[in-house]
């Protein structure tokens, strides 16, 4: 073997070693600052937990879950459709605890958003977390690639939050809360007729909120996102042509939860549940799944930083 090929091989090995080391160090640092939590540790009130619990168990493996769940399509105009057309290939949840004063003192801009900086409810806190999260996301490269004509933030069902309308984009599904005796479950039926439809059905958590007892006051917001069908098809065909394992994401749901665990402490949980058609049987490659979780951790930590920066003087 000549000198040049040997140099190229050594360089490739060195780059791979450096990249692997950087990946694991970054992963460890993020896990320390923003721990991952298993599905079983999700708040009982979580709408995404209710989605998973309501699904039909299947032995098919899923990242982040003991096994996957089968769920129906979003119901059409004719009524409910209980056919189990979709499955959950991946789940992730990350969590941080922050001082309650960080949210009560945060001053964020909510043009036409129906949020009041003087509101001390957990529902208002969730809106502040989401606003800070979107602010942190806007500081990265993703908006330059995906975002087109995103309107000012509003907390109404079907509102375009980021990405491109109708896809690839993310939209608000609804809010819920259980606080001080006030119980309001997520209402998926409140999605406006003209709004883009989620990739799969999403049940209300009203029954869960009404029956749970002895748990923390909490509130949450759920959004749904979709990858453009033509994009996904092209990526999956390219992956198959290269004999790569897994598939690329089709869509899913994200949830932000704020719990009052102590008088001066709140717990913020960020949940991501992927949903895909059953005919697409593969999962994301492990490395891409890990990068997806690490990106979620970095965004949640970024949201906390934005909240600190926005504190009123």
N, C-alpha and C positions, 0 to 999 in steps of 0.2 A: 504493500500500500504506500502511495506517495505521501509526501509531506503535507500537501494541501488537504487531501481527504482526512488525514489524521487531525489536523488543526480544526477542520470543520466539525469533526466528531467530538473533539474535546470541548470546543466552544458550545456545541449543542448540549452536552452533558452539564457543563458549568451553568449555562442559562437555566436548564431544567432544575438543577439543584437549588439555585438562587430563588427561582420562582416558587418551588415547593416550600422552601423555608419561609419565604415571605407570606405565602398563603396560610401556613399553619400558625405562624406568629400572629398574623392579623385575625385569624379565626379565634385563637385563644384570647386575645385582647378583647374582641367584641363579645365573646361569651362571658367574660368577667364583668364587663360594664353593662351589658344588656343580655341577661341570661335567657336561654331558650327554655321553654316549659313544655312538658308533654301534654297531650290532649286531655289526659285525666286530671290535670291541674288547672284547666281552664275554669273561669268562674261559672257557677251553675247557671247564671243568667245569660251567658253568652249565646247570642243568636247563631253563631257559627257552630258552637257545640251542639245546639239543638238541631241544626242542619245535619250534622254527622250522626247524631243519635237517631234521627228519624229515618236515616237511610238503611237499606238492607245490607247486612254484612256479606262480604264475599271474600274468599281466600286470596284473591288477587292482591299482591303486595302494593303498598303505597308508602312513599317517603313520609316519615313523621307519624305514621299510624301503625297500630298492630296489624291491621288489614284495611282494605279499602271498603267503601260503601257505594251502593248503587242508588242513584236518585233519578227522579223523573225529569222530563223536559219542562220548561216554563209553559204553563197552560196557555192555550190559544184562546181566541175570542169565543169559541164554542163551549168552553168550560174546562174543568180539570182534566188533566191527562196523567194517569198514574203509571203509564208505561215507563219502565226503568231504562231509559235511553242513555244515561250518563253515569260516569263513575268518578271517584275522587283519587287522582294519581298522587297528590302530594298535599301535605299539611305542614304549617309552621306557625309557631307562636313565640313571641319574645316579650319581655316584660321588664319594666323598671319601676322603682318606687321613688317618688319625689315629694318634697314638702308641699303641703296643700297651699301654702302661701305663694308658691311659684305660680300657681294657676290663678289664685284670687288677685294677685298683683299684676298679672300679665295684661298688657294693653295692646290688643291687636286690632287691625283694621278689618271691619266687616261691612263693606258696602252692600246694602240691600240684603244682608245675610240673615237677618232676624236674630242676631246675637248681640247681647248687651254686656259690655265690660263690667257693669255694676251688678250683673246677675251672679249670684254665688251658688247656683244649683250645679249639680253634677252634669246635667245636660248642657249647660253653658260651658263647663270645663271640657267636655268632649269636643265641642265645637272649637274651642281654643286649641286643643291638641291637634285636631285635624287641620286647622288653619296653619299652625306652626309646621306640621308635617309637610303640607303642600308648599310652604315657603322653603323648607329645607330641600325638597325635591327640585324646586325651581332653580336652586343654586348649582345643580349638577348639569350633566350633558344630555340627559334624557329628554328634557323639554325641547332642546334644539332639534332633536331627531323626530319626536312624536307629536308634540303639541301644535295644534292648528286652531286658531280662533276660539280659544278657551275664554268663556265669559267670566265676569267677576263672580266671586264665590257666593253661593247661596245654599242654604240647607233645606232644599225642597226636593222631594222625590223626583228622580229623573234628571236632576241638574248635571250638566257636563262638568266634571271636575278636572280632568286632564286628558291628554291624548287628542285624538281626532274624532270628530263626530261623523258617523256613528261608530267606526272602528278603524284602527285600534284606539279604544278610548275607555274611560272610566266614568261611572255615573253613580249618583247617590240613590241607594235603595230606600233607606229610611233610618229613623232613630228609635230608640227605646229607653225606658228608664224605670227604676224601682227605687224610690227615694222618699223617705218621710211619709210612708203610707200611700204615696201616689204611684200607681202602676200603669204604665203605658207600653204595650207590646209593639214590636215592629209590625207594620202593616204592609206586606208586599202588594196587596191589592190597591194601595194608594199610588202605585206607579202610573203616571199619566198615559193615556192611550197612545200618544204619538212618540213616547220615549223609546229608545232602543231596548230590546228585551234581553235579560240575562241569558247565559248559556244553559242554565238549568233552573228548576223550581227551587224556591227558597221559602220554607215554612215560617209562620209567625212564632215568636217565642212567648206570646201572651199567656198561654196555659202554664208554661214553666214559671213565669214571673208571678202568676197568681197562686201557685201552690208551694213555692219554695218558702222556707221559714228559717229564721235565725242566721241569715247571711248578711254580708255587707250591703249597704246602699250602693247602687251602681247605675251607670248609664252607658249607652253605646251607640255607635253609628256604623252602619253597614254600607259599603259601596260594592258595585259589581264592575268587572272589567272584561273586555273581549279583545282578542287579537283578530285582525282582519282575516277572514276565511281564506282569501287567495294567498295571503302571506304565509299562513300556517300550512296550507297545502304544498306550496313551493318548498318551504323549509323541510317539511316531513319527507317529501319526495327526494330532496337532495340528501337528507340524512340516510334514507333507505338506499340510495344509489351508492353512497360511500360506505355502506354496511356499518353505519354507526348505530349503537343501541339507543333505545328510547325515542322520544318524540319532543316536539316543541309545544308550548302551552297554547291552549285554545281560549281559555277564559277562567273566570272564577269569582271569588268574593273576598273582600277584606273587611275586617272589623276592628274598630278602636273602642276600647272599654276603659272607663275610669271607675275605680272602686274607692270608697272611703274606708280604709283599713284601720286607721286611728284618727284621733281628732286632728292631728297635725300632719298626717301622711296620707297620700293617695297612691294607688297602684294603677299604672297605665299598661295595658296589654294590647299588643298589635297582633292580629291573627290573619293568616292568609290560607285560603282553601281553594285549591285548583279543581275545576270540573272539566271533564272532557267526554266526548262521545265514546261509547263503548267500542265502536269499530276501531278507534285509535287505542290500541291495547298497551303500548309501551309507556314507560315513565321517562321523565327527564333524566339524562345522564347524571350520576351522583355529583360530579363536579359542578354542573350547572345548577343543580338543586342547592348545593352548599353556597354557591355564589348568590343565589336568589335570597337565601336566608341572611347571609352577611349583608347584603344590600338593605334588607328590611331593618336589620339592627342598626346600620349606619344612619338610615333615615330617621328612625325613632330617636336615636341619640342626637341627631341634628335638630329634631323638633324640640327636644329638651333645651338645647342650647339657644334656639330661637326664643323660647319662653323666658329664659333667663335674660336675654338681651332686651326683651320687650317689657320687662318689669317697669312699672311706673316709678318715677323718681320721687 
